[in-house]
Amino acid sequence: MKFPTTALAIASALALSANAAFAPADAAKPLQVHLAAQNASGETGTVTMLDGPLGLIVHVRVNEMTLAQPAHIHKGTCAKLDPKPAYPLTTINDGQSQSTVPGVTVAQVTGQPYAVNIHKSTKDVATYVACVNLVQ
């Protein structure tokens, strides 16, 4: 069965507009910030954040660490963190971790003082080895 050119054009336009309704108007770009070493650790790395469908996606990558290291988002700044984590992140293993923080957005953690900090190990959480402020 052949469709007239006009009917095909209308069907194509409807299909395109239906797909546009499900595509984000302006896809979010990832935000990448650099971890600074603390307490003479020499440990640096990056934190990459992106708004995902279920919440804030956080990917942490640190240089050449193989120990399991706890990581958190804290209220405050690297100079003055609230000791209680606001949002726990997946423990870093083999130098990286990826977490999803449900119901949180990049704008929420960059719109007021928050920081990501890395602890020396699961046995020495009192020692901070790297940190980055998230306020834009």
N, CA, C and O atoms as CSV, one atom per row, in Angstrom:
chain,resi,resn,atom,element,x,y,z
A,1,MET,N,N,0.845,-1.181,0.000
A,1,MET,CA,C,0.000,0.000,0.000
A,1,MET,C,C,0.882,1.233,0.000
A,1,MET,O,O,1.815,1.340,0.796
A,2,LYS,N,N,0.583,2.169,-0.900
A,2,LYS,CA,C,1.349,3.396,-0.993
A,2,LYS,C,C,0.630,4.500,-0.247
A,2,LYS,O,O,-0.592,4.630,-0.315
A,3,PHE,N,N,1.418,5.294,0.468
A,3,PHE,CA,C,0.874,6.461,1.155
A,3,PHE,C,C,1.156,7.691,0.317
A,3,PHE,O,O,2.234,7.816,-0.264
A,4,PRO,N,N,0.211,8.585,0.253
A,4,PRO,CA,C,0.501,9.848,-0.434
A,4,PRO,C,C,1.617,10.575,0.314
A,4,PRO,O,O,1.778,10.404,1.523
A,5,THR,N,N,2.370,11.371,-0.400
A,5,THR,CA,C,3.503,12.091,0.173
A,5,THR,C,C,3.081,12.926,1.369
A,5,THR,O,O,3.822,12.998,2.350
A,6,THR,N,N,1.925,13.556,1.323
A,6,THR,CA,C,1.450,14.395,2.423
A,6,THR,C,C,1.192,13.551,3.668
A,6,THR,O,O,1.555,13.961,4.770
A,7,ALA,N,N,0.582,12.397,3.516
A,7,ALA,CA,C,0.309,11.536,4.666
A,7,ALA,C,C,1.609,11.049,5.287
A,7,ALA,O,O,1.716,10.962,6.510
A,8,LEU,N,N,2.605,10.728,4.453
A,8,LEU,CA,C,3.899,10.282,4.960
A,8,LEU,C,C,4.594,11.411,5.710
A,8,LEU,O,O,5.203,11.168,6.752
A,9,ALA,N,N,4.518,12.613,5.214
A,9,ALA,CA,C,5.129,13.770,5.873
A,9,ALA,C,C,4.474,14.025,7.231
A,9,ALA,O,O,5.161,14.325,8.207
A,10,ILE,N,N,3.154,13.906,7.292
A,10,ILE,CA,C,2.430,14.111,8.556
A,10,ILE,C,C,2.799,13.026,9.558
A,10,ILE,O,O,3.025,13.317,10.732
A,11,ALA,N,N,2.860,11.788,9.107
A,11,ALA,CA,C,3.228,10.682,9.997
A,11,ALA,C,C,4.645,10.872,10.532
A,11,ALA,O,O,4.903,10.619,11.708
A,12,SER,N,N,5.563,11.317,9.676
A,12,SER,CA,C,6.945,11.557,10.101
A,12,SER,C,C,7.011,12.686,11.123
A,12,SER,O,O,7.727,12.583,12.119
A,13,ALA,N,N,6.271,13.753,10.881
A,13,ALA,CA,C,6.257,14.887,11.809
A,13,ALA,C,C,5.704,14.481,13.160
A,13,ALA,O,O,6.232,14.887,14.195
A,14,LEU,N,N,4.639,13.676,13.162
A,14,LEU,CA,C,4.067,13.208,14.429
A,14,LEU,C,C,5.051,12.316,15.189
A,14,LEU,O,O,5.164,12.413,16.411
A,15,ALA,N,N,5.750,11.461,14.476
A,15,ALA,CA,C,6.734,10.579,15.123
A,15,ALA,C,C,7.861,11.404,15.725
A,15,ALA,O,O,8.297,11.125,16.842
A,16,LEU,N,N,8.336,12.406,15.014
A,16,LEU,CA,C,9.403,13.255,15.533
A,16,LEU,C,C,8.953,14.042,16.752
A,16,LEU,O,O,9.698,14.151,17.726
A,17,SER,N,N,7.747,14.589,16.714
A,17,SER,CA,C,7.273,15.367,17.855
A,17,SER,C,C,7.018,14.471,19.059
A,17,SER,O,O,7.207,14.908,20.195
A,18,ALA,N,N,6.599,13.243,18.845
A,18,ALA,CA,C,6.402,12.310,19.958
A,18,ALA,C,C,7.731,11.982,20.613
A,18,ALA,O,O,7.819,11.930,21.840
A,19,ASN,N,N,8.781,11.755,19.802
A,19,ASN,CA,C,10.108,11.496,20.354
A,19,ASN,C,C,10.648,12.708,21.088
A,19,ASN,O,O,11.308,12.555,22.115
A,20,ALA,N,N,10.386,13.908,20.592
A,20,ALA,CA,C,10.868,15.126,21.241
A,20,ALA,C,C,10.247,15.295,22.619
A,20,ALA,O,O,10.874,15.871,23.508
A,21,ALA,N,N,9.037,14.808,22.811
A,21,ALA,CA,C,8.380,14.939,24.109
A,21,ALA,C,C,9.097,14.126,25.178
A,21,ALA,O,O,8.999,14.447,26.363
A,22,PHE,N,N,9.817,13.077,24.781
A,22,PHE,CA,C,10.519,12.244,25.751
A,22,PHE,C,C,11.985,12.618,25.896
A,22,PHE,O,O,12.649,12.129,26.810
A,23,ALA,N,N,12.514,13.477,25.018
A,23,ALA,CA,C,13.912,13.888,25.095
A,23,ALA,C,C,14.023,15.117,25.980
A,23,ALA,O,O,13.161,15.993,25.917
A,24,PRO,N,N,15.061,15.206,26.805
A,24,PRO,CA,C,15.229,16.400,27.625
A,24,PRO,C,C,15.458,17.618,26.745
A,24,PRO,O,O,16.104,17.536,25.700
A,25,ALA,N,N,14.919,18.747,27.183
A,25,ALA,CA,C,15.050,19.971,26.409
A,25,ALA,C,C,16.513,20.392,26.325
A,25,ALA,O,O,16.974,20.831,25.271
A,26,ASP,N,N,17.241,20.261,27.426
A,26,ASP,CA,C,18.651,20.627,27.449
A,26,ASP,C,C,19.367,19.575,28.279
A,26,ASP,O,O,19.353,19.634,29.509
A,27,ALA,N,N,19.986,18.622,27.617
A,27,ALA,CA,C,20.646,17.530,28.330
A,27,ALA,C,C,21.696,18.095,29.281
A,27,ALA,O,O,22.480,18.968,28.908
A,28,ALA,N,N,21.703,17.591,30.506
A,28,ALA,CA,C,22.634,18.065,31.515
A,28,ALA,C,C,24.046,17.625,31.166
A,28,ALA,O,O,24.276,16.514,30.688
A,29,LYS,N,N,24.978,18.525,31.416
A,29,LYS,CA,C,26.378,18.205,31.202
A,29,LYS,C,C,26.967,17.747,32.533
A,29,LYS,O,O,26.595,18.264,33.586
A,30,PRO,N,N,27.876,16.786,32.493
A,30,PRO,CA,C,28.524,16.365,33.736
A,30,PRO,C,C,29.371,17.507,34.310
A,30,PRO,O,O,29.933,18.312,33.567
A,31,LEU,N,N,29.451,17.562,35.616
A,31,LEU,CA,C,30.297,18.521,36.310
A,31,LEU,C,C,31.471,17.736,36.877
A,31,LEU,O,O,31.277,16.778,37.626
A,32,GLN,N,N,32.680,18.137,36.524
A,32,GLN,CA,C,33.862,17.458,37.050
A,32,GLN,C,C,34.675,18.446,37.878
A,32,GLN,O,O,34.961,19.559,37.437
A,33,VAL,N,N,35.044,18.017,39.093
A,33,VAL,CA,C,35.858,18.828,39.996
A,33,VAL,C,C,37.051,17.984,40.434
A,33,VAL,O,O,37.009,16.756,40.367
A,34,HIS,N,N,38.116,18.652,40.883
A,34,HIS,CA,C,39.365,17.965,41.207
A,34,HIS,C,C,39.581,17.882,42.712
A,34,HIS,O,O,39.536,18.887,43.422
A,35,LEU,N,N,39.814,16.671,43.175
A,35,LEU,CA,C,40.123,16.431,44.583
A,35,LEU,C,C,41.528,16.929,44.896
A,35,LEU,O,O,42.465,16.701,44.131
A,36,ALA,N,N,41.662,17.613,46.032
A,36,ALA,CA,C,42.975,18.063,46.503
A,36,ALA,C,C,43.406,17.173,47.654
A,36,ALA,O,O,42.585,16.738,48.461
A,37,ALA,N,N,44.703,16.908,47.718
A,37,ALA,CA,C,45.263,16.083,48.786
A,37,ALA,C,C,45.123,16.791,50.131
A,37,ALA,O,O,45.199,18.017,50.210
A,38,GLN,N,N,44.918,16.011,51.176
A,38,GLN,CA,C,44.881,16.522,52.542
A,38,GLN,C,C,45.808,15.681,53.407
A,38,GLN,O,O,46.080,14.521,53.098
A,39,ASN,N,N,46.286,16.275,54.488
A,39,ASN,CA,C,47.118,15.577,55.467
A,39,ASN,C,C,48.326,14.894,54.832
A,39,ASN,O,O,48.672,13.766,55.183
A,40,ALA,N,N,48.960,15.594,53.895
A,40,ALA,CA,C,50.178,15.123,53.230
A,40,ALA,C,C,50.008,13.746,52.583
A,40,ALA,O,O,50.970,12.984,52.486
A,41,SER,N,N,48.792,13.427,52.144
A,41,SER,CA,C,48.524,12.106,51.557
A,41,SER,C,C,49.058,11.970,50.139
A,41,SER,O,O,49.409,10.872,49.708
A,42,GLY,N,N,49.121,13.081,49.412
A,42,GLY,CA,C,49.494,13.020,48.006
A,42,GLY,C,C,48.379,12.495,47.122
A,42,GLY,O,O,48.553,12.358,45.911
A,43,GLU,N,N,47.245,12.205,47.716
A,43,GLU,CA,C,46.131,11.610,46.967
A,43,GLU,C,C,45.293,12.693,46.299
A,43,GLU,O,O,44.795,13.610,46.953
A,44,THR,N,N,45.148,12.566,44.987
A,44,THR,CA,C,44.327,13.488,44.208
A,44,THR,C,C,43.398,12.666,43.330
A,44,THR,O,O,43.464,11.437,43.321
A,45,GLY,N,N,42.537,13.348,42.596
A,45,GLY,CA,C,41.623,12.648,41.702
A,45,GLY,C,C,40.534,13.561,41.226
A,45,GLY,O,O,40.663,14.784,41.268
A,46,THR,N,N,39.451,12.956,40.770
A,46,THR,CA,C,38.320,13.731,40.268
A,46,THR,C,C,37.012,13.190,40.824
A,46,THR,O,O,36.887,12.017,41.174
A,47,VAL,N,N,36.052,14.088,40.890
A,47,VAL,CA,C,34.666,13.739,41.195
A,47,VAL,C,C,33.847,14.256,40.020
A,47,VAL,O,O,33.889,15.444,39.701
A,48,THR,N,N,33.101,13.359,39.376
A,48,THR,CA,C,32.245,13.742,38.265
A,48,THR,C,C,30.808,13.507,38.688
A,48,THR,O,O,30.457,12.426,39.160
A,49,MET,N,N,29.975,14.530,38.516
A,49,MET,CA,C,28.572,14.452,38.928
A,49,MET,C,C,27.668,14.755,37.746
A,49,MET,O,O,27.989,15.560,36.872
A,50,LEU,N,N,26.515,14.073,37.753
A,50,LEU,CA,C,25.540,14.232,36.678
A,50,LEU,C,C,24.155,13.929,37.236
A,50,LEU,O,O,23.987,13.006,38.033
A,51,ASP,N,N,23.174,14.702,36.816
A,51,ASP,CA,C,21.788,14.412,37.192
A,51,ASP,C,C,21.320,13.193,36.409
A,51,ASP,O,O,21.333,13.200,35.178
A,52,GLY,N,N,20.912,12.160,37.109
A,52,GLY,CA,C,20.394,10.952,36.482
A,52,GLY,C,C,18.910,10.817,36.721
A,52,GLY,O,O,18.335,11.618,37.459
A,53,PRO,N,N,18.274,9.832,36.123
A,53,PRO,CA,C,16.830,9.655,36.272
A,53,PRO,C,C,16.405,9.314,37.704
A,53,PRO,O,O,15.263,9.573,38.083
A,54,LEU,N,N,17.301,8.743,38.495
A,54,LEU,CA,C,16.960,8.366,39.875
A,54,LEU,C,C,17.600,9.276,40.908
A,54,LEU,O,O,17.310,9.159,42.099
A,55,GLY,N,N,18.473,10.188,40.470
A,55,GLY,CA,C,19.149,11.080,41.397
A,55,GLY,C,C,20.535,11.448,40.902
A,55,GLY,O,O,20.867,11.276,39.729
A,56,LEU,N,N,21.332,11.958,41.822
A,56,LEU,CA,C,22.678,12.422,41.522
A,56,LEU,C,C,23.619,11.238,41.313
A,56,LEU,O,O,23.793,10.411,42.208
A,57,ILE,N,N,24.221,11.162,40.133
A,57,ILE,CA,C,25.212,10.124,39.851
A,57,ILE,C,C,26.582,10.726,40.158
A,57,ILE,O,O,26.939,11.782,39.636
A,58,VAL,N,N,27.336,10.046,41.006
A,58,VAL,CA,C,28.655,10.541,41.431
A,58,VAL,C,C,29.692,9.470,41.116
A,58,VAL,O,O,29.600,8.337,41.588
A,59,HIS,N,N,30.675,9.849,40.313
A,59,HIS,CA,C,31.786,8.948,40.000
A,59,HIS,C,C,33.046,9.559,40.601
A,59,HIS,O,O,33.407,10.694,40.287
A,60,VAL,N,N,33.711,8.799,41.466
A,60,VAL,CA,C,34.943,9.257,42.109
A,60,VAL,C,C,36.090,8.418,41.565
A,60,VAL,O,O,35.996,7.194,41.470
A,61,ARG,N,N,37.160,9.090,41.215
A,61,ARG,CA,C,38.359,8.403,40.732
A,61,ARG,C,C,39.552,9.033,41.452
A,61,ARG,O,O,39.730,10.251,41.424
A,62,VAL,N,N,40.361,8.202,42.093
A,62,VAL,CA,C,41.548,8.691,42.790
A,62,VAL,C,C,42.788,8.009,42.215
A,62,VAL,O,O,42.712,6.930,41.628
A,63,ASN,N,N,43.926,8.670,42.401
A,63,ASN,CA,C,45.161,8.174,41.795
A,63,ASN,C,C,45.710,6.946,42.501
A,63,ASN,O,O,46.050,6.994,43.683
A,64,GLU,N,N,45.791,5.882,41.788
A,64,GLU,CA,C,46.519,4.678,42.165
A,64,GLU,C,C,46.260,4.127,43.568
A,64,GLU,O,O,47.182,3.562,44.157
A,65,MET,N,N,45.115,4.254,44.107
A,65,MET,CA,C,44.826,3.699,45.427
A,65,MET,C,C,44.147,2.341,45.271
A,65,MET,O,O,43.246,2.176,44.448
A,66,THR,N,N,44.583,1.388,46.057
A,66,THR,CA,C,43.988,0.057,45.996
A,66,THR,C,C,43.249,-0.296,47.282
A,66,THR,O,O,42.500,-1.272,47.319
A,67,LEU,N,N,43.457,0.498,48.344
A,67,LEU,CA,C,42.735,0.254,49.595
A,67,LEU,C,C,41.268,0.633,49.444
A,67,LEU,O,O,40.921,1.492,48.633
A,68,ALA,N,N,40.420,-0.001,50.218
A,68,ALA,CA,C,39.018,0.418,50.272
A,68,ALA,C,C,38.963,1.724,51.067
A,68,ALA,O,O,39.434,1.792,52.202
A,69,GLN,N,N,38.384,2.755,50.456
A,69,GLN,CA,C,38.328,4.069,51.089
A,69,GLN,C,C,36.896,4.597,51.108
A,69,GLN,O,O,36.271,4.731,50.056
A,70,PRO,N,N,36.375,4.894,52.288
A,70,PRO,CA,C,35.050,5.509,52.358
A,70,PRO,C,C,35.061,6.910,51.738
A,70,PRO,O,O,36.060,7.624,51.811
A,71,ALA,N,N,33.953,7.282,51.138
A,71,ALA,CA,C,33.786,8.614,50.551
A,71,ALA,C,C,32.376,9.102,50.874
A,71,ALA,O,O,31.432,8.314,50.929
A,72,HIS,N,N,32.249,10.394,51.082
A,72,HIS,CA,C,30.951,10.982,51.447
A,72,HIS,C,C,30.819,12.385,50.875
A,72,HIS,O,O,31.807,13.040,50.544
A,73,ILE,N,N,29.576,12.825,50.770
A,73,ILE,CA,C,29.279,14.242,50.560
A,73,ILE,C,C,28.881,14.776,51.927
A,73,ILE,O,O,27.972,14.254,52.572
A,74,HIS,N,N,29.577,15.831,52.362
A,74,HIS,CA,C,29.315,16.452,53.662
A,74,HIS,C,C,28.813,17.868,53.453
A,74,HIS,O,O,29.134,18.506,52.451
A,75,LYS,N,N,28.025,18.358,54.401
A,75,LYS,CA,C,27.706,19.781,54.453
A,75,LYS,C,C,28.966,20.495,54.906
A,75,LYS,O,O,29.757,19.962,55.684
A,76,GLY,N,N,29.137,21.704,54.410
A,76,GLY,CA,C,30.303,22.497,54.780
A,76,GLY,C,C,31.333,22.518,53.674
A,76,GLY,O,O,31.050,22.181,52.524
A,77,THR,N,N,32.543,22.925,54.049
A,77,THR,CA,C,33.647,23.014,53.100
A,77,THR,C,C,34.779,22.105,53.565
A,77,THR,O,O,34.747,21.570,54.673
A,78,CYS,N,N,35.772,21.941,52.708
A,78,CYS,CA,C,36.909,21.098,53.081
A,78,CYS,C,C,37.594,21.635,54.340
A,78,CYS,O,O,38.132,20.866,55.137
A,79,ALA,N,N,37.570,22.944,54.513
A,79,ALA,CA,C,38.197,23.552,55.686
A,79,ALA,C,C,37.375,23.327,56.958
A,79,ALA,O,O,37.919,23.325,58.062
A,80,LYS,N,N,36.056,23.137,56.795
A,80,LYS,CA,C,35.189,22.980,57.968
A,80,LYS,C,C,33.985,22.107,57.599
A,80,LYS,O,O,32.904,22.610,57.295
A,81,LEU,N,N,34.202,20.778,57.635
A,81,LEU,CA,C,33.142,19.823,57.301
A,81,LEU,C,C,32.263,19.525,58.501
A,81,LEU,O,O,32.742,19.459,59.633
A,82,ASP,N,N,30.988,19.348,58.252
A,82,ASP,CA,C,30.113,18.742,59.251
A,82,ASP,C,C,30.559,17.285,59.325
A,82,ASP,O,O,30.554,16.599,58.303
A,83,PRO,N,N,30.945,16.791,60.505
A,83,PRO,CA,C,31.483,15.429,60.568
A,83,PRO,C,C,30.484,14.337,60.178
A,83,PRO,O,O,30.882,13.232,59.809
A,84,LYS,N,N,29.198,14.643,60.260
A,84,LYS,CA,C,28.187,13.660,59.873
A,84,LYS,C,C,27.941,13.760,58.367
A,84,LYS,O,O,27.541,14.819,57.883
A,85,PRO,N,N,28.173,12.672,57.612
A,85,PRO,CA,C,27.941,12.740,56.159
A,85,PRO,C,C,26.491,13.077,55.821
A,85,PRO,O,O,25.556,12.561,56.431
A,86,ALA,N,N,26.332,13.950,54.841
A,86,ALA,CA,C,24.988,14.262,54.343
A,86,ALA,C,C,24.518,13.147,53.416
A,86,ALA,O,O,23.355,12.744,53.448
A,87,TYR,N,N,25.449,12.649,52.581
A,87,TYR,CA,C,25.119,11.600,51.619
A,87,TYR,C,C,26.294,10.634,51.516
A,87,TYR,O,O,27.380,11.038,51.099
A,88,PRO,N,N,26.108,9.393,51.878
A,88,PRO,CA,C,27.196,8.420,51.720
A,88,PRO,C,C,27.389,8.069,50.249
A,88,PRO,O,O,26.436,8.052,49.470
A,89,LEU,N,N,28.612,7.797,49.891
A,89,LEU,CA,C,28.935,7.341,48.546
A,89,LEU,C,C,29.474,5.920,48.647
A,89,LEU,O,O,29.904,5.483,49.714
A,90,THR,N,N,29.448,5.219,47.546
A,90,THR,CA,C,29.980,3.862,47.511
A,90,THR,C,C,31.468,3.904,47.848
A,90,THR,O,O,32.194,4.772,47.362
A,91,THR,N,N,31.915,2.975,48.671
A,91,THR,CA,C,33.324,2.903,49.052
A,91,THR,C,C,34.194,2.762,47.805
A,91,THR,O,O,33.877,1.997,46.893
A,92,ILE,N,N,35.286,3.506,47.781
A,92,ILE,CA,C,36.225,3.464,46.660
A,92,ILE,C,C,37.032,2.178,46.741
A,92,ILE,O,O,37.615,1.866,47.779
A,93,ASN,N,N,37.063,1.441,45.656
A,93,ASN,CA,C,37.868,0.223,45.529
A,93,ASN,C,C,38.647,0.317,44.231
A,93,ASN,O,O,38.111,0.730,43.202
A,94,ASP,N,N,39.896,-0.063,44.282
A,94,ASP,CA,C,40.762,0.008,43.101
A,94,ASP,C,C,40.739,1.393,42.464
A,94,ASP,O,O,40.789,1.526,41.241
A,95,GLY,N,N,40.663,2.416,43.302
A,95,GLY,CA,C,40.770,3.789,42.825
A,95,GLY,C,C,39.519,4.430,42.281
A,95,GLY,O,O,39.583,5.553,41.780
A,96,GLN,N,N,38.364,3.753,42.359
A,96,GLN,CA,C,37.157,4.405,41.845
A,96,GLN,C,C,35.884,3.875,42.486
A,96,GLN,O,O,35.855,2.779,43.046
A,97,SER,N,N,34.842,4.675,42.389
A,97,SER,CA,C,33.515,4.252,42.831
A,97,SER,C,C,32.467,5.009,42.038
A,97,SER,O,O,32.735,6.077,41.488
A,98,GLN,N,N,31.277,4.444,41.985
A,98,GLN,CA,C,30.134,5.127,41.383
A,98,GLN,C,C,28.936,4.928,42.286
A,98,GLN,O,O,28.659,3.822,42.750
A,99,SER,N,N,28.227,6.027,42.526
A,99,SER,CA,C,27.071,6.017,43.425
A,99,SER,C,C,25.929,6.775,42.774
A,99,SER,O,O,26.144,7.635,41.920
A,100,THR,N,N,24.715,6.448,43.186
A,100,THR,CA,C,23.552,7.266,42.861
A,100,THR,C,C,22.938,7.705,44.175
A,100,THR,O,O,22.589,6.878,45.017
A,101,VAL,N,N,22.807,9.017,44.343
A,101,VAL,CA,C,22.206,9.581,45.547
A,101,VAL,C,C,20.758,9.916,45.195
A,101,VAL,O,O,20.504,10.905,44.507
A,102,PRO,N,N,19.796,9.093,45.664
A,102,PRO,CA,C,18.401,9.261,45.252
A,102,PRO,C,C,17.822,10.626,45.625
A,102,PRO,O,O,18.033,11.128,46.729
A,103,GLY,N,N,17.094,11.208,44.683
A,103,GLY,CA,C,16.349,12.436,44.945
A,103,GLY,C,C,17.195,13.687,45.105
A,103,GLY,O,O,16.680,14.715,45.546
A,104,VAL,N,N,18.467,13.634,44.763
A,104,VAL,CA,C,19.360,14.787,44.892
A,104,VAL,C,C,19.825,15.190,43.500
A,104,VAL,O,O,19.955,14.344,42.615
A,105,THR,N,N,20.077,16.485,43.305
A,105,THR,CA,C,20.534,16.994,42.013
A,105,THR,C,C,21.875,17.703,42.165
A,105,THR,O,O,22.294,18.048,43.270
A,106,VAL,N,N,22.535,17.911,41.030
A,106,VAL,CA,C,23.781,18.675,41.025
A,106,VAL,C,C,23.529,20.069,41.591
A,106,VAL,O,O,24.329,20.570,42.380
A,107,ALA,N,N,22.430,20.695,41.196
A,107,ALA,CA,C,22.122,22.052,41.672
A,107,ALA,C,C,22.008,22.105,43.197
A,107,ALA,O,O,22.402,23.097,43.809
A,108,GLN,N,N,21.481,21.065,43.804
A,108,GLN,CA,C,21.331,21.061,45.261
A,108,GLN,C,C,22.677,21.023,45.972
A,108,GLN,O,O,22.852,21.694,46.989
A,109,VAL,N,N,23.625,20.257,45.459
A,109,VAL,CA,C,24.912,20.144,46.155
A,109,VAL,C,C,25.923,21.202,45.723
A,109,VAL,O,O,26.978,21.330,46.344
A,110,THR,N,N,25.621,21.961,44.670
A,110,THR,CA,C,26.513,23.043,44.271
A,110,THR,C,C,25.938,24.407,44.618
A,110,THR,O,O,26.615,25.423,44.460
A,111,GLY,N,N,24.701,24.441,45.088
A,111,GLY,CA,C,24.048,25.705,45.408
A,111,GLY,C,C,24.295,26.177,46.830
A,111,GLY,O,O,23.936,27.303,47.175
A,112,GLN,N,N,24.891,25.354,47.647
A,112,GLN,CA,C,25.229,25.719,49.022
A,112,GLN,C,C,26.472,24.931,49.412
A,112,GLN,O,O,26.860,24.010,48.692
A,113,PRO,N,N,27.102,25.265,50.525
A,113,PRO,CA,C,28.367,24.588,50.853
A,113,PRO,C,C,28.225,23.085,51.127
A,113,PRO,O,O,27.652,22.665,52.132
A,114,TYR,N,N,28.764,22.304,50.204
A,114,TYR,CA,C,28.929,20.859,50.334
A,114,TYR,C,C,30.328,20.529,49.838
A,114,TYR,O,O,30.914,21.273,49.051
A,115,ALA,N,N,30.852,19.410,50.307
A,115,ALA,CA,C,32.166,18.945,49.857
A,115,ALA,C,C,32.160,17.426,49.787
A,115,ALA,O,O,31.433,16.759,50.524
A,116,VAL,N,N,32.978,16.889,48.894
A,116,VAL,CA,C,33.210,15.440,48.846
A,116,VAL,C,C,34.543,15.205,49.534
A,116,VAL,O,O,35.539,15.853,49.214
A,117,ASN,N,N,34.557,14.267,50.489
A,117,ASN,CA,C,35.827,13.932,51.116
A,117,ASN,C,C,36.068,12.433,51.078
A,117,ASN,O,O,35.140,11.623,51.057
A,118,ILE,N,N,37.357,12.096,51.069
A,118,ILE,CA,C,37.805,10.713,51.005
A,118,ILE,C,C,38.565,10.419,52.301
A,118,ILE,O,O,39.392,11.216,52.744
A,119,HIS,N,N,38.277,9.278,52.888
A,119,HIS,CA,C,38.951,8.856,54.118
A,119,HIS,C,C,40.112,7.929,53.770
A,119,HIS,O,O,40.116,7.298,52.713
A,120,LYS,N,N,41.094,7.850,54.664
A,120,LYS,CA,C,42.282,7.045,54.412
A,120,LYS,C,C,41.954,5.577,54.164
A,120,LYS,O,O,42.482,4.972,53.232
A,121,SER,N,N,41.083,5.000,54.994
A,121,SER,CA,C,40.703,3.597,54.825
A,121,SER,C,C,39.455,3.331,55.657
A,121,SER,O,O,38.998,4.194,56.406
A,122,THR,N,N,38.910,2.129,55.517
A,122,THR,CA,C,37.746,1.765,56.332
A,122,THR,C,C,38.127,1.629,57.800
A,122,THR,O,O,37.271,1.735,58.677
A,123,LYS,N,N,39.420,1.394,58.073
A,123,LYS,CA,C,39.889,1.285,59.462
A,123,LYS,C,C,40.328,2.626,60.033
A,123,LYS,O,O,40.385,2.788,61.252
A,124,ASP,N,N,40.640,3.594,59.164
A,124,ASP,CA,C,41.082,4.923,59.614
A,124,ASP,C,C,40.219,5.994,58.966
A,124,ASP,O,O,40.689,6.752,58.118
A,125,VAL,N,N,38.956,6.054,59.369
A,125,VAL,CA,C,38.030,7.042,58.796
A,125,VAL,C,C,38.248,8.433,59.371
A,125,VAL,O,O,37.746,9.412,58.819
A,126,ALA,N,N,38.986,8.534,60.468
A,126,ALA,CA,C,39.241,9.844,61.078
A,126,ALA,C,C,40.233,10.666,60.256
A,126,ALA,O,O,40.287,11.887,60.399
A,127,THR,N,N,41.009,10.020,59.407
A,127,THR,CA,C,42.000,10.740,58.601
A,127,THR,C,C,41.441,11.001,57.211
A,127,THR,O,O,41.111,10.076,56.469
A,128,TYR,N,N,41.344,12.282,56.876
A,128,TYR,CA,C,40.891,12.676,55.541
A,128,TYR,C,C,42.107,12.761,54.630
A,128,TYR,O,O,43.123,13.349,55.001
A,129,VAL,N,N,42.008,12.174,53.434
A,129,VAL,CA,C,43.146,12.168,52.513
A,129,VAL,C,C,42.929,13.022,51.266
A,129,VAL,O,O,43.896,13.385,50.595
A,130,ALA,N,N,41.672,13.350,50.944
A,130,ALA,CA,C,41.398,14.208,49.780
A,130,ALA,C,C,40.020,14.827,49.953
A,130,ALA,O,O,39.136,14.264,50.598
A,131,CYS,N,N,39.866,16.011,49.350
A,131,CYS,CA,C,38.590,16.724,49.480
A,131,CYS,C,C,38.440,17.709,48.327
A,131,CYS,O,O,39.425,18.158,47.739
A,132,VAL,N,N,37.175,18.039,48.013
A,132,VAL,CA,C,36.870,19.081,47.042
A,132,VAL,C,C,35.565,19.763,47.449
A,132,VAL,O,O,34.592,19.097,47.803
A,133,ASN,N,N,35.554,21.098,47.397
A,133,ASN,CA,C,34.341,21.874,47.643
A,133,ASN,C,C,33.467,21.833,46.397
A,133,ASN,O,O,33.967,21.924,45.276
A,134,LEU,N,N,32.158,21.695,46.598
A,134,LEU,CA,C,31.236,21.578,45.473
A,134,LEU,C,C,30.525,22.887,45.118
A,134,LEU,O,O,29.892,22.961,44.065
A,135,VAL,N,N,30.608,23.899,45.946
A,135,VAL,CA,C,29.932,25.168,45.669
A,135,VAL,C,C,30.500,25.766,44.407
A,135,VAL,O,O,31.716,25.895,44.266
A,136,GLN,N,N,29.630,26.132,43.487
A,136,GLN,CA,C,30.056,26.734,42.224
A,136,GLN,C,C,30.320,28.207,42.393
A,136,GLN,O,O,30.689,28.882,41.432
